Amino acid sequence: MKKLLHAILGLGAFGTAALYASAEPALKIVVVDMAKIYDSDWKTQDEMTKLNSSKTSAQQQFDQMTKDQQALVDQYKQLDETAKNPLTSPEAKTKAQGDQQKLGEQIQSKRNDQMQFAQTVQREFQQQITNFHDLMMEEIGAKATEVAKAHGATLVLDKSGVGVLGARGVIYSDAAYDITPEVLAAVNKDRPASVAAPAPSAAAPASTGTAAPSIPQITVPGVTSPSK
């Protein structure tokens, strides 16, 4: 009797497990190239256009600071020549040296201001790109999810990503499982008529993944860019 009871309970447990297993949806995988979509999204290209415009404006401000400093340096050199000229009177020499010292301090102050300006702009560019990149990844991810669900998919893999060994997370996938074109069409569906269509992007190298675009650099003669 006990053996029969155990057998019945065992069948019941097996039936319950089978019921739960049958309730789980069948695995269906699709892949998407997040990096390609990010690069080809009209919002990304529009953002980079605006960022490059800001970079040009910042570069012009930086260059003007350089010109202003050079004008002071020229004055400094003239005072130095006056102070060293044997024909200069003691009074004029003393005044030239005093003015020269003041100019030197002014030049150093302006150089410090210029470097602070460059570093501030670089930080602002970095923050702007990071914020935009995170927002776009969330938006594109949501679109990819919608398209994947429409295909009845239960798992979406990003084929642009790379692993710790440098190999792609998805080594191979049949084109039939790739929803990248549909997701790309979805994210560009709301592109305003006033915004030019995004240019076709080349295939991204395996190491790029979905990294944000590079930060526009301000050219600082003789000075390396601040660390990110």
PASEBA-1860 file (N, C-alpha, C; in nm, 3 decimals):
! residues 228
1> MKKLLHAI> 0.082/-0.120/0.000/0.000/0.000/0.000/0.087/0.126/0.000 ~ 0.193/0.123/0.085/0.282/0.239/0.091/0.352/0.261/-0.042 ~ 0.391/0.150/-0.106/0.459/0.161/-0.235/0.367/0.223/-0.339 ~ 0.242/0.184/-0.336/0.144/0.238/-0.431/0.123/0.387/-0.408 ~ 0.117/0.427/-0.280/0.099/0.568/-0.246/0.217/0.652/-0.294 ~ 0.338/0.599/-0.272/0.458/0.671/-0.317/0.459/0.685/-0.469 ~ 0.414/0.578/-0.536/0.411/0.582/-0.682/0.314/0.687/-0.731 ~ 0.198/0.697/-0.666/0.096/0.795/-0.705/0.147/0.936/-0.681
9> LGLGAFGT> 0.210/0.956/-0.563/0.266/1.089/-0.533/0.375/1.126/-0.631 ~ 0.455/1.025/-0.668/0.561/1.051/-0.765/0.507/1.092/-0.899 ~ 0.403/1.027/-0.942/0.340/1.064/-1.070/0.279/1.203/-1.063 ~ 0.225/1.234/-0.946/0.167/1.367/-0.930/0.271/1.476/-0.940 ~ 0.387/1.453/-0.876/0.496/1.551/-0.882/0.547/1.567/-1.024 ~ 0.559/1.452/-1.093/0.605/1.457/-1.232/0.507/1.534/-1.320 ~ 0.378/1.511/-1.295/0.275/1.580/-1.374/0.276/1.729/-1.349 ~ 0.301/1.767/-1.222/0.307/1.911/-1.189/0.426/1.976/-1.258
17> AALYASAE> 0.542/1.908/-1.257/0.661/1.962/-1.323/0.638/1.975/-1.473 ~ 0.573/1.875/-1.530/0.544/1.880/-1.672/0.449/1.993/-1.706 ~ 0.355/2.021/-1.616/0.260/2.129/-1.638/0.332/2.263/-1.640 ~ 0.425/2.283/-1.542/0.502/2.408/-1.539/0.590/2.422/-1.662 ~ 0.649/2.309/-1.703/0.737/2.313/-1.820/0.660/2.350/-1.945 ~ 0.538/2.295/-1.957/0.459/2.324/-2.076/0.409/2.467/-2.076 ~ 0.402/2.529/-1.955/0.354/2.668/-1.947/0.460/2.766/-1.991 ~ 0.588/2.727/-1.990/0.695/2.817/-2.032/0.694/2.830/-2.184
25> PALKIVVV> 0.712/2.955/-2.234/0.713/2.973/-2.379/0.836/2.910/-2.443 ~ 0.821/2.866/-2.563/0.933/2.807/-2.635/1.039/2.914/-2.662 ~ 1.165/2.875/-2.650/1.274/2.970/-2.670/1.284/3.010/-2.817 ~ 1.279/3.141/-2.841/1.299/3.193/-2.976/1.392/3.314/-2.965 ~ 1.504/3.305/-3.030/1.607/3.408/-3.019/1.613/3.494/-3.145 ~ 1.630/3.625/-3.126/1.658/3.716/-3.237/1.781/3.797/-3.199 ~ 1.847/3.853/-3.299/1.966/3.934/-3.274/1.946/4.073/-3.332 ~ 2.019/4.169/-3.275/2.010/4.306/-3.321/2.148/4.371/-3.305
33> DMAKIYDS> 2.184/4.457/-3.398/2.312/4.528/-3.393/2.288/4.667/-3.334 ~ 2.304/4.678/-3.203/2.275/4.804/-3.134/2.368/4.916/-3.177 ~ 2.495/4.882/-3.203/2.592/4.985/-3.244/2.554/5.045/-3.379 ~ 2.514/4.960/-3.472/2.475/5.008/-3.604/2.353/5.098/-3.596 ~ 2.256/5.057/-3.514/2.135/5.138/-3.499/2.167/5.271/-3.433 ~ 2.251/5.267/-3.330/2.289/5.391/-3.262/2.356/5.489/-3.358 ~ 2.450/5.437/-3.438/2.522/5.523/-3.532/2.431/5.576/-3.643 ~ 2.332/5.496/-3.682/2.247/5.532/-3.795/2.118/5.603/-3.754
41> DWKTQDEM> 2.096/5.617/-3.624/1.976/5.687/-3.576/1.989/5.836/-3.609 ~ 1.883/5.893/-3.661/1.889/6.035/-3.701/1.915/6.124/-3.580 ~ 1.869/6.080/-3.463/1.891/6.161/-3.343/2.039/6.166/-3.307 ~ 2.109/6.055/-3.326/2.253/6.051/-3.298/2.329/6.146/-3.390 ~ 2.299/6.139/-3.518/2.369/6.223/-3.614/2.334/6.371/-3.594 ~ 2.209/6.397/-3.557/2.168/6.535/-3.530/2.240/6.588/-3.406 ~ 2.253/6.502/-3.304/2.322/6.541/-3.181/2.469/6.570/-3.208 ~ 2.532/6.487/-3.292/2.673/6.508/-3.322/2.694/6.636/-3.402
49> TKLNSSKT> 2.598/6.670/-3.488/2.606/6.795/-3.563/2.604/6.914/-3.467 ~ 2.514/6.908/-3.370/2.504/7.015/-3.270/2.631/7.021/-3.185 ~ 2.682/6.903/-3.148/2.802/6.898/-3.065/2.923/6.956/-3.139 ~ 2.936/6.923/-3.266/3.047/6.977/-3.345/3.035/7.127/-3.364 ~ 2.910/7.177/-3.371/2.889/7.321/-3.381/2.934/7.389/-3.252 ~ 2.902/7.326/-3.138/2.945/7.380/-3.009/3.097/7.376/-2.998 ~ 3.157/7.268/-3.052/3.302/7.255/-3.049/3.368/7.367/-3.130 ~ 3.309/7.398/-3.247/3.364/7.504/-3.331/3.359/7.638/-3.259
57> SAQQQFDQ> 3.246/7.664/-3.193/3.231/7.789/-3.118/3.332/7.796/-3.004 ~ 3.350/7.684/-2.933/3.446/7.681/-2.822/3.588/7.700/-2.873 ~ 3.618/7.641/-2.988/3.752/7.655/-3.045/3.780/7.800/-3.083 ~ 3.679/7.868/-3.134/3.695/8.009/-3.171/3.723/8.093/-3.046 ~ 3.652/8.063/-2.936/3.677/8.135/-2.811/3.819/8.108/-2.761 ~ 3.861/7.982/-2.771/3.995/7.945/-2.728/4.101/8.017/-2.811 ~ 4.080/8.021/-2.942/4.176/8.087/-3.031/4.183/8.237/-3.003 ~ 4.069/8.298/-2.969/4.070/8.441/-2.936/4.149/8.466/-2.808
65> MTKDQQAL> 4.136/8.375/-2.713/4.216/8.386/-2.590/4.364/8.380/-2.622 ~ 4.401/8.293/-2.716/4.541/8.281/-2.755/4.590/8.411/-2.818 ~ 4.509/8.472/-2.904/4.547/8.599/-2.967/4.563/8.709/-2.863 ~ 4.471/8.713/-2.765/4.479/8.816/-2.661/4.607/8.799/-2.580 ~ 4.641/8.673/-2.552/4.765/8.647/-2.479/4.887/8.688/-2.560 ~ 4.886/8.661/-2.688/5.000/8.695/-2.773/5.021/8.845/-2.778 ~ 4.911/8.921/-2.777/4.922/9.067/-2.777/4.992/9.114/-2.650 ~ 4.959/9.051/-2.537/5.024/9.087/-2.411/5.171/9.044/-2.411
73> VDQYKQLD> 5.198/8.928/-2.470/5.337/8.880/-2.479/5.421/8.977/-2.562 ~ 5.364/9.030/-2.670/5.436/9.127/-2.754/5.468/9.253/-2.674 ~ 5.371/9.297/-2.592/5.395/9.414/-2.508/5.505/9.384/-2.406 ~ 5.502/9.264/-2.353/5.601/9.221/-2.255/5.742/9.227/-2.316 ~ 5.753/9.180/-2.440/5.883/9.180/-2.508/5.932/9.323/-2.531 ~ 5.839/9.412/-2.566/5.878/9.552/-2.589/5.929/9.616/-2.459 ~ 5.861/9.588/-2.349/5.905/9.641/-2.220/6.040/9.582/-2.181 ~ 6.061/9.454/-2.216/6.188/9.389/-2.184/6.302/9.454/-2.260
81> ETAKNPLT> 6.276/9.487/-2.387/6.378/9.555/-2.468/6.407/9.694/-2.413 ~ 6.301/9.762/-2.368/6.319/9.896/-2.311/6.402/9.888/-2.183 ~ 6.372/9.791/-2.099/6.443/9.778/-1.971/6.589/9.743/-1.991 ~ 6.621/9.669/-2.099/6.757/9.626/-2.123/6.836/9.724/-2.210 ~ 6.771/9.823/-2.265/6.837/9.920/-2.352/6.927/10.012/-2.269 ~ 7.055/10.018/-2.302/7.149/10.104/-2.225/7.112/10.251/-2.229 ~ 7.038/10.290/-2.332/7.001/10.431/-2.345/6.878/10.467/-2.262 ~ 6.814/10.369/-2.204/6.694/10.395/-2.123/6.734/10.454/-1.989
89> SPEAKTKA> 6.667/10.562/-1.948/6.697/10.626/-1.820/6.661/10.533/-1.705 ~ 6.725/10.553/-1.590/6.694/10.467/-1.474/6.545/10.470/-1.437 ~ 6.485/10.588/-1.445/6.343/10.600/-1.411/6.257/10.520/-1.509 ~ 6.288/10.534/-1.641/6.211/10.463/-1.743/6.234/10.312/-1.732 ~ 6.357/10.275/-1.696/6.388/10.132/-1.681/6.309/10.072/-1.566 ~ 6.304/10.145/-1.454/6.230/10.097/-1.336/6.082/10.081/-1.369 ~ 6.028/10.180/-1.442/5.887/10.174/-1.478/5.861/10.056/-1.572 ~ 5.952/10.037/-1.670/5.936/9.928/-1.766/5.938/9.793/-1.695
97> QGDQQKLG> 6.028/9.780/-1.597/6.037/9.654/-1.523/5.913/9.629/-1.440 ~ 5.857/9.736/-1.382/5.734/9.722/-1.303/5.617/9.682/-1.391 ~ 5.607/9.751/-1.507/5.499/9.718/-1.600/5.516/9.576/-1.654 ~ 5.641/9.538/-1.672/5.671/9.405/-1.724/5.626/9.297/-1.625 ~ 5.649/9.321/-1.499/5.609/9.224/-1.397/5.456/9.210/-1.393 ~ 5.388/9.324/-1.402/5.241/9.321/-1.401/5.187/9.245/-1.523 ~ 5.250/9.270/-1.638/5.207/9.201/-1.759/5.232/9.050/-1.748 ~ 5.345/9.014/-1.689/5.376/8.872/-1.672/5.270/8.801/-1.589
105> EQIQSKRN> 5.227/8.867/-1.481/5.123/8.810/-1.396/4.991/8.801/-1.472 ~ 4.963/8.904/-1.552/4.840/8.905/-1.630/4.839/8.793/-1.734 ~ 4.955/8.774/-1.799/4.966/8.668/-1.900/4.945/8.531/-1.837 ~ 5.007/8.509/-1.720/4.993/8.380/-1.652/4.848/8.356/-1.610 ~ 4.783/8.462/-1.565/4.643/8.451/-1.524/4.553/8.413/-1.642 ~ 4.581/8.477/-1.757/4.500/8.447/-1.876/4.527/8.305/-1.926 ~ 4.650/8.258/-1.913/4.681/8.121/-1.953/4.606/8.021/-1.864 ~ 4.602/8.051/-1.735/4.529/7.965/-1.643/4.379/7.962/-1.677
113> DQMQFAQT> 4.326/8.081/-1.710/4.185/8.091/-1.748/4.158/8.010/-1.875 ~ 4.252/8.017/-1.968/4.236/7.946/-2.095/4.234/7.795/-2.073 ~ 4.325/7.746/-1.990/4.330/7.603/-1.963/4.206/7.558/-1.888 ~ 4.158/7.640/-1.796/4.037/7.607/-1.722/3.918/7.601/-1.816 ~ 3.915/7.693/-1.912/3.808/7.694/-2.011/3.809/7.565/-2.093 ~ 3.928/7.525/-2.139/3.940/7.404/-2.221/3.896/7.281/-2.143 ~ 3.937/7.270/-2.017/3.901/7.155/-1.936/3.752/7.152/-1.906 ~ 3.694/7.269/-1.882/3.550/7.276/-1.855/3.470/7.233/-1.976
121> VQREFQQQ> 3.510/7.281/-2.094/3.440/7.244/-2.217/3.450/7.094/-2.241 ~ 3.569/7.036/-2.219/3.586/6.893/-2.238/3.496/6.813/-2.145 ~ 3.486/6.856/-2.020/3.399/6.787/-1.925/3.253/6.798/-1.967 ~ 3.214/6.916/-2.016/3.075/6.934/-2.060/3.045/6.847/-2.181 ~ 3.140/6.839/-2.275/3.122/6.751/-2.391/3.106/6.606/-2.345 ~ 3.191/6.565/-2.252/3.187/6.427/-2.202/3.051/6.396/-2.139 ~ 3.004/6.487/-2.054/2.877/6.466/-1.986/2.760/6.466/-2.083 ~ 2.765/6.557/-2.180/2.658/6.565/-2.279/2.648/6.436/-2.360
129> ITNFHDLM> 2.763/6.384/-2.403/2.765/6.261/-2.483/2.720/6.141/-2.399 ~ 2.768/6.135/-2.274/2.730/6.023/-2.188/2.580/6.021/-2.164 ~ 2.523/6.136/-2.132/2.379/6.144/-2.107/2.300/6.105/-2.231 ~ 2.343/6.155/-2.346/2.273/6.125/-2.470/2.284/5.976/-2.504 ~ 2.403/5.921/-2.488/2.427/5.781/-2.519/2.337/5.691/-2.433 ~ 2.331/5.718/-2.303/2.249/5.637/-2.213/2.101/5.646/-2.250 ~ 2.057/5.767/-2.283/1.916/5.787/-2.321/1.883/5.711/-2.449 ~ 1.974/5.717/-2.547/1.949/5.650/-2.675/1.952/5.499/-2.660
137> MEEIGAKA> 2.041/5.447/-2.577/2.046/5.302/-2.556/1.914/5.252/-2.496 ~ 1.858/5.330/-2.406/1.730/5.293/-2.346/1.618/5.297/-2.450 ~ 1.619/5.402/-2.532/1.515/5.418/-2.633/1.525/5.310/-2.741 ~ 1.647/5.284/-2.788/1.666/5.182/-2.892/1.633/5.043/-2.836 ~ 1.672/5.022/-2.711/1.641/4.894/-2.648/1.492/4.868/-2.640 ~ 1.416/4.975/-2.611/1.270/4.962/-2.605/1.212/4.929/-2.742 ~ 1.265/4.993/-2.846/1.218/4.965/-2.983/1.252/4.822/-3.023 ~ 1.372/4.778/-2.988/1.414/4.642/-3.020/1.324/4.540/-2.951
145> TEVAKAHG> 1.286/4.572/-2.828/1.196/4.483/-2.753/1.060/4.472/-2.821 ~ 1.007/4.585/-2.869/0.878/4.585/-2.937/0.883/4.498/-3.063 ~ 0.989/4.517/-3.142/1.002/4.440/-3.266/1.020/4.292/-3.234 ~ 1.100/4.262/-3.132/1.124/4.122/-3.095/0.994/4.054/-3.052 ~ 0.914/4.123/-2.973/0.786/4.067/-2.929/0.693/4.044/-3.046 ~ 0.697/4.134/-3.145/0.613/4.117/-3.263/0.651/3.991/-3.340 ~ 0.776/3.949/-3.327/0.823/3.827/-3.392/0.803/3.704/-3.302 ~ 0.750/3.728/-3.183/0.730/3.617/-3.091/0.858/3.572/-3.023
153> ATLVLDKS> 0.959/3.658/-3.023/1.088/3.622/-2.963/1.081/3.626/-2.811 ~ 1.159/3.541/-2.748/1.169/3.538/-2.603/1.305/3.584/-2.553 ~ 1.400/3.604/-2.644/1.534/3.648/-2.606/1.594/3.730/-2.719 ~ 1.651/3.846/-2.684/1.717/3.934/-2.781/1.865/3.946/-2.745 ~ 1.952/3.921/-2.840/2.096/3.932/-2.819/2.153/4.046/-2.904 ~ 2.245/4.122/-2.846/2.312/4.230/-2.919/2.435/4.173/-2.987 ~ 2.435/4.166/-3.117/2.547/4.105/-3.188/2.664/4.200/-3.207 ~ 2.649/4.326/-3.165/2.760/4.420/-3.178/2.852/4.416/-3.057
161> GVGVLGAR> 2.807/4.355/-2.946/2.886/4.353/-2.824/3.003/4.257/-2.833 ~ 3.102/4.278/-2.747/3.219/4.190/-2.741/3.238/4.139/-2.600 ~ 3.298/4.022/-2.587/3.323/3.964/-2.457/3.459/4.004/-2.403 ~ 3.494/3.951/-2.285/3.621/3.987/-2.220/3.741/3.941/-2.300 ~ 3.723/3.840/-2.386/3.835/3.791/-2.468/3.844/3.863/-2.601 ~ 3.757/3.959/-2.623/3.761/4.035/-2.748/3.677/3.975/-2.858 ~ 3.614/3.861/-2.834/3.528/3.798/-2.935/3.387/3.852/-2.923 ~ 3.316/3.854/-3.033/3.177/3.901/-3.031/3.092/3.808/-2.946
169> GVIYSDAA> 2.993/3.866/-2.880/2.903/3.785/-2.800/2.824/3.689/-2.885 ~ 2.791/3.730/-3.008/2.721/3.643/-3.103/2.818/3.615/-3.217 ~ 2.870/3.495/-3.224/2.968/3.461/-3.326/2.904/3.452/-3.463 ~ 2.786/3.394/-3.469/2.717/3.378/-3.597/2.567/3.376/-3.573 ~ 2.494/3.435/-3.666/2.348/3.428/-3.662/2.296/3.437/-3.804 ~ 2.195/3.357/-3.832/2.133/3.359/-3.964/2.060/3.492/-3.982 ~ 2.062/3.545/-4.103/1.997/3.674/-4.131/1.850/3.672/-4.097 ~ 1.789/3.555/-4.098/1.646/3.545/-4.069/1.615/3.582/-3.924
177> YDITPEVL> 1.717/3.576/-3.836/1.698/3.607/-3.695/1.738/3.752/-3.662 ~ 1.783/3.826/-3.763/1.833/3.962/-3.741/1.720/4.063/-3.759 ~ 1.686/4.136/-3.651/1.578/4.235/-3.658/1.633/4.377/-3.669 ~ 1.765/4.390/-3.694/1.826/4.523/-3.700/1.758/4.616/-3.801 ~ 1.731/4.572/-3.925/1.666/4.662/-4.020/1.530/4.713/-3.973 ~ 1.453/4.626/-3.908/1.321/4.668/-3.861/1.332/4.767/-3.746 ~ 1.427/4.743/-3.655/1.445/4.835/-3.542/1.497/4.970/-3.593 ~ 1.588/4.967/-3.690/1.641/5.090/-3.747/1.531/5.171/-3.814
185> AAVNKDRP> 1.442/5.103/-3.883/1.329/5.172/-3.946/1.237/5.232/-3.840 ~ 1.221/5.162/-3.728/1.134/5.209/-3.621/1.189/5.335/-3.554 ~ 1.322/5.338/-3.528/1.380/5.453/-3.459/1.388/5.576/-3.551 ~ 1.393/5.552/-3.682/1.400/5.665/-3.776/1.263/5.703/-3.833 ~ 1.160/5.637/-3.784/1.026/5.663/-3.834/0.979/5.805/-3.805 ~ 1.022/5.860/-3.690/0.977/5.994/-3.650/1.074/6.104/-3.692 ~ 1.165/6.074/-3.786/1.261/6.176/-3.831/1.189/6.292/-3.897 ~ 1.208/6.415/-3.847/1.145/6.533/-3.908/1.192/6.553/-4.052
193> ASVAAPAP> 1.105/6.607/-4.134/1.140/6.630/-4.274/1.254/6.729/-4.287 ~ 1.271/6.817/-4.186/1.377/6.918/-4.190/1.514/6.861/-4.159 ~ 1.517/6.738/-4.109/1.645/6.675/-4.074/1.684/6.579/-4.185 ~ 1.807/6.593/-4.233/1.854/6.507/-4.342/1.857/6.362/-4.297 ~ 1.832/6.273/-4.391/1.836/6.130/-4.361/1.976/6.089/-4.318 ~ 1.988/6.004/-4.216/2.121/5.960/-4.170/2.196/5.890/-4.281 ~ 2.325/5.918/-4.288/2.409/5.851/-4.388/2.430/5.707/-4.348 ~ 2.436/5.615/-4.444/2.459/5.474/-4.411/2.591/5.460/-4.336
201> SAAAPAST> 2.589/5.387/-4.226/2.712/5.370/-4.147/2.783/5.243/-4.186 ~ 2.916/5.252/-4.182/2.995/5.133/-4.213/2.986/5.036/-4.097 ~ 3.016/4.912/-4.123/3.013/4.812/-4.017/3.113/4.849/-3.909 ~ 3.068/4.845/-3.785/3.155/4.885/-3.674/3.255/4.775/-3.644 ~ 3.380/4.810/-3.607/3.478/4.710/-3.569/3.430/4.632/-3.447 ~ 3.482/4.512/-3.430/3.434/4.427/-3.322/3.458/4.488/-3.185 ~ 3.556/4.574/-3.173/3.590/4.628/-3.041/3.508/4.749/-3.002 ~ 3.427/4.803/-3.093/3.357/4.926/-3.063/3.233/4.904/-2.981
209> GTAAPSIP> 3.161/4.794/-3.001/3.038/4.772/-2.927/2.941/4.886/-2.946 ~ 2.880/4.933/-2.837/2.786/5.044/-2.845/2.843/5.165/-2.773 ~ 2.971/5.188/-2.788/3.036/5.300/-2.721/2.986/5.432/-2.778 ~ 2.986/5.533/-2.692/2.946/5.666/-2.737/3.049/5.720/-2.834 ~ 3.008/5.813/-2.922/3.104/5.870/-3.016/3.213/5.947/-2.944 ~ 3.326/5.965/-3.012/3.439/6.033/-2.950/3.406/6.179/-2.923 ~ 3.471/6.235/-2.822/3.446/6.372/-2.782/3.523/6.468/-2.871 ~ 3.457/6.572/-2.925/3.530/6.672/-3.003/3.636/6.738/-2.915
217> QITVPGVT> 3.758/6.747/-2.966/3.868/6.800/-2.887/3.898/6.945/-2.923 ~ 3.928/7.024/-2.821/3.976/7.160/-2.842/4.127/7.152/-2.856 ~ 4.181/7.211/-2.961/4.325/7.205/-2.986/4.398/7.300/-2.892 ~ 4.475/7.244/-2.801/4.553/7.326/-2.707/4.699/7.305/-2.738 ~ 4.766/7.404/-2.800/4.907/7.387/-2.838/4.995/7.351/-2.718 ~ 5.067/7.239/-2.732/5.163/7.200/-2.630/5.103/7.143/-2.504 ~ 4.972/7.118/-2.505/4.907/7.067/-2.385/4.823/6.947/-2.421 ~ 4.834/6.838/-2.344/4.753/6.721/-2.371/4.612/6.744/-2.322
225> SPSK> 4.516/6.671/-2.382/4.377/6.684/-2.343/4.357/6.632/-2.202 ~ 4.263/6.690/-2.124/4.238/6.642/-1.989/4.185/6.501/-1.993 ~ 4.216/6.423/-1.890/4.169/6.284/-1.887/4.019/6.281/-1.870 ~ 3.957/6.174/-1.923/3.811/6.160/-1.914/3.774/6.115/-1.775
END
